[in-house]
Structure formats: C-alpha cells, structure tokens
Amino acid sequence: MSLTHRDVATVGVGGPVGSGKTSLLSELVPRLRADGLDVGVIANDVLTQEDANVLRERFAGVVPEDLVAGVETGACPHTGIREDPSVNLAQIDAFLDAHPELDLVLVESGGDNLAATFNPELADYSLYVISVAEGEDIPRKRGPGVVECDLLVVNKTDLAPHVGADLDVMRQDAEDVRDGPTVFTDCKAAEGVGAVYDHIERGVLFA
C-alpha cells in the first residue's frame, strides 16, 4: 500500500516571482542534508519544468535527482497548493514510495501575497518570502500570504538602500500585522539563513 504524505514533514515555501525562493532553498537544502536529513523538493509551475530543472542543477550531488520534482498545475499555481493540493500530495506519495526514509519535503510555489497560502493538508509549516524590492509597504498591506504564514522571510536586504526601503519600517509593520516571527535575509550572502533554518527545526523537525 502506498504511504501517505503524513509520514513525512512538509514545509511550504511561497512568495512572488523574483522574491528569492530558489536562492533560499539553495541555501537551506545543503544545510539540511549536512545534518543528515533526507530531503525532497517540489517546484510548482503552470506549464513547465523550468524551476525544477534549475533546482536539479543546483542540488546535483546533494539531493538524488528523483527527489527533485516539478508539478505542472495547468492553472494558477495557487490552486495546486491551496484549493486542490492533490497533485502535490501525489508527488509526495511518489517520493515516499521510492524513499520511505524521507525526513522532509519542501514544496515551492510562486504567487502574490493575496493568494499564496498553503492548504494545511499539504504543508505542516509555511514560509512566505518577499523582497524589499517589491516595496516597503508589502507587510502593512496585510496580504494573507504575509499574515498567515508561519514564518515571514524578508529577502534581498542588501537592495534596501537602492530601492528606498526602510528595513526598520518593514520590521515594525511585520510585527504589527503578524502574530508569528519574521526573519530578514540576504540569501546571496547567506545572511539570516541560519535563523530561517532554526525556525524550521523548531516548527517542524523537532516540534
């Protein structure tokens, strides 16, 4: 009998295109592997395997190729993580059939902050990644992706001086609209990634 997705911890990683989800995963996954965890990664896209192919290249020699998969939703990716996550759940089951020792699956999906929330049947824990380049006011707009995620990641802090974003304002706005934690990162420099990792450990792996 096929295993079900509840036999493995699942983390959703959402956020707009260009916010840095792939860069964050590129930092997190090797750290998870270095800690001895078996990890699978799913990239959601509408009609292509583009994001999954990028991740396969980045994780070559780190994650078995058959544990990096692309899910083509055929419609808005939000549908595949929120309203009807069955295609993602089926991929997790396929991972588990081949790798029953799997410890964690990361499910990545693009989407704006009004819609990119994860169905609790799909994700035990969710991250939402935004970039300072999207605008200083993103947190205070109170989009469900920002407000409802378990961990908000404000990425590309190095760009703040170049786009007129005040990190202190974003930090205060995030605190005002959220009950959960917020981490500021510069994934290219690996700054703040350790804090993201710690939250995943506490929220999922050792919960």
N, C-alpha and C positions, 0 to 999 in steps of 0.2 A: 504494500500500500504506500502511496506517495506521502511523504512528510508534508506538514503544513507550515506556513510561514511563521507560526507562533513558536516553532522550535529554534528560532534564531532571532537575535535582537535586530531591530531595524531602525535606521536613522534617515529621516527625510532632509534633503538639502535643497531648499528652494531659493528663488530670487530672480530678479530681472536679468535678461541677456546682458553680458558685459560686467556684471557686478563682481565676478571673481570666484564663482562656484568651483570651476575647474581648477583654478590656482589653489583654492583652499583644499580641495580633495587631493591635489598633487602633493600637498604638504602633510595632510593627515594620514593618508593611506600608508606611506612608508613607515610612519611612526607606529601605527597600529601593527603592521607586520613585524617591525623590530621588537615589539613587545610580545611577539609570539601568537598574535591573533590571526585567524584565517578570515579573510575579508572578501566579500563580493561587492561589485559596484554595478549599478544600473543607471543608464543615462536615458532620459525620456526626450523624444523629439517627435515632431509631427509626421514626417515622411522619410527621414534619412537616418543613417547610422553615423553621421558626422561626429557628433560629440563622443559617442562610444569609441570610434576609431582613434580620436585624439587621446582618450584615456588609455586605450590599449597600448598605444605607443609610449605614453608616459610611464605606465606601470609594467612595461616589458621587463621580465626578470624579477619583478617584485610580486606581482599577482598572476596566477595562472590565467592564460588568455580566455579560457572558458568561464572564468569568474568575472569577466567584464562584458556586459551585455547592453545592447541598445534596444529600447522599446519604442516602437513606432505607433503612436497613439491614433494616427489617421485623422485627428481633430485637435482642438486646443489641448496642449499637454495638461492643463488643469484638470480636464476630465479624467485622465488616467491616474491622477494622484488623489483626486477628491471625490467626484461623484461616482465613478466606477473604476476602482483600482484593480479590477480582476486581471488585466493584462500584466500588471506589475507583480501581483501575487502569484500568478502562474510562473513568471520568470524566477521568483524567489524559490518556488517549489522545485523548478528545474535545477537551480543551483544546489538545493539540498539533496535532490535525488543523486547527483553526481558527487557532492561533497557534504555528506551528513555531519562532518566535523565542523562545519562553518560556524563561526562565532558572531559575525556581524555582517549586515548588508546595508550599504549606503545607497539611497535612491535619490538621484539628482533630477531636478526638473526646473526649467525656466518658467517665468511668469511674473506679472506685475503684482504689486503689493495688495491689490484688491481681490486676488483670486488664488494665489499660490499657497494654499493651505493643504495639509495632508490629512487624508482620512485616517482616523485612529486605527482602523483595521490594517492599514499599510505601514504606518510609522509609529514606533513606540516613543520616539523623541524627534523633534524637528528643529532645524536651523533655518533661519531666513537671512540671506546675505544681501546687503545693499552696498552701494558705492557712494562715497562722498560726492563723486562727480554727478550723481543724479540730482543733487540739490540738498542743501542744508535742511530743508523743510520736510523731507521724506518722513522722519519719525513722527512729527506732530500732525501729519495728515491721517494718522491712525488707521492705516490700511490693515485688514485682517492678517495679512502675512506678517506684518511688523508686530502687531499687538498679540496675536495668538500663538506665535511660535514659542518653543521652549527657550531658545537662545537666539537673540538677535546679534548678527555679526555686521559691524560697520567697517567695510573694507576700503582699501586704497587711501588710507590716511595720509600717505605721502603726497597725494594730489590736493589736499585741502588748501594749501596756500595759493595754488594755481587756479582754483575754481571759486575762491571766495567763501569757502565753507568753514565755519567756526566749530571746531570739534567740541568745545565746551558747551555750546548751544545744543548740538546734536545729542551730547551725553545727557544734558538736563531734560531735553524733550523726550528722549527714550525712557528716562526714569519716570517722567510724568505720565506717559501713556501705557507703560508696561508694568506687570507685576513681576516678570522674570528678568533674568540677567541680560546684559549687553556687553559684548567684547568688541574692542576696536583693533583692527588688524591692518597690516601691510603684508600681504601674502608673499609678494615678491621678495621681501626681505625677511620673511618668516617671523615677523613681529606680531605678537599676540596669538599665534597659532597654538602655542603651548597652553594658553588659557582656554581656548576652544576645546582642545584635547581633554583637558581636565574636566570641563563641563560634561563632555560625552561620557567620560569614565564614571563620573558621579551620577549622571542622569540615566545611563543605560547599562553599562558594563558591570557596575558594582551597585546598582540600585537595589 
